[in-house]
C-alpha cells in the first residue's frame, strides 16, 4: 500500500526532495504520491513537517 498525502500538506516540497524513486509531484491542491512507483520506504513521512503523509 502506497503512502498518501492529506490536505494538511503545505506544498513545501520536503517530501519530494527525499523520495528515492521520484514518486512525489506537485498536484492540483497539494503534493501527490504516485502509488505505482512508491516503494513504501517511509522517507517522505519522516520528512513531512505537518504530518500530512501516512501509510
ZITA-V246770 format. One line per field, one symbol per residue. ss: DSSP state (H for helix, E for strand, L for the rest). psi: psi as a letter, one per 20 degrees, with the letter a starting at -180 (. if undefined). A space follows every 50 residues. Layout:
ss = ???
psi = ???
//
This chain:
ss = LLLEELLLLLLLLHHHHHLLLLLEEELLLLEEELLLLLLLLLHHHHHLLL LLEEL
psi = pqqqpriipjlhigghhioijkiprpaghrqqpohhipjkhjhgghhpii kipr.
//
